[in-house]
Amino acid sequence: MNIYSADFPALTLKQRETLSMLAQGMSNSEIARIHFVTEKSVEQMVGRIARTLAITPDETSNMRVLLTLAFLTGLDEVSV
C-alpha cells in the first residue's frame, strides 16, 4: 500500500507529499518550510486531504493520527 495506489487517486501530488510528511511525524511548521508556504496553508491542506479522503474524526480521535493510519495502512483500515 502506498499513496500512489488506488486508495488515493483524488489527491494531488502536493497533497500526497504533505500526507507523506505528516505520516513521518513532521510538524506543520516543518512541512510549511519545505513547501515554502505558511503554517496556515498547511493546516488548510491537511483539512482538504481529510475531506477528500472522507476522514472526519470525532472528539476522541486525532486528525493527524487518522491521516497517518490511512497513509500507512490504506483507507479501509481507518475507522472514523
N, C-alpha and C positions, 0 to 999 in steps of 0.2 A: 504494500500500500504506500503510495506517495501522493503528494499534492498535484501531480500531473495526471493522476488516474481519473477514471470516470466519476469518482465521487466529488471532484472539484472542478467541473467543467465551466461553471459560471464565474469563476474568479479570474481577475486579470493577472498578468504577470506580477505587477507590483503588489497586489493583494496576496498572491502566493508567496512572494518573498517576505512580506510582512508576517504572514502566518508562520512561515518557517522560523523567522527571527523570534517571534513570540514563543514558539514551541521550544526554542533554545534557551529561553529564560531571559531574553533581553528586555530591558525596561523601555517604556515609551520614549524616554529621552535618548537612549542609545539608538533605537530604531529611527527616531527623528533625525539624529545627527547623520546616520548613514544615508537616509533618503533626502537629506537637505530640506527638511520641512519642519514645521513646528510640532510640539508635542500634541497640541490640539488637533492637528491634522491626522496624527497617528491615532488618537482616540476616535476620531470620526471614521477613519478607515477600519479600525477594529470593529466598530459598530456596524459598518456596511458589510464587512465579512460575515459577522454573526447573522445579520438579516438575510444575506444571500444564502447562507447555509441553514437558515431556519433554526438557529440556536438561540433560545431565549431562556436565560437562567431564571430560576425562582430565587427567593430571598436566601436560600441556603446554599446556592451554587455560586461559583465564581466564573465569570465570562472567560477569563484567560485560561483557566483550567479546562473548561469545556472545549475551547478552541484548540488547546494543546492536545486534548484527547482525540478530537476529530482529526487533527493532523497526524497523530501517531497511529491511530487505530482505524480510522475511517468513520464516516458518519453513522453507520449502523450501530456502532458501539457507544455512541453518545446518547444518553437518555436525558431529555430536557422536559 
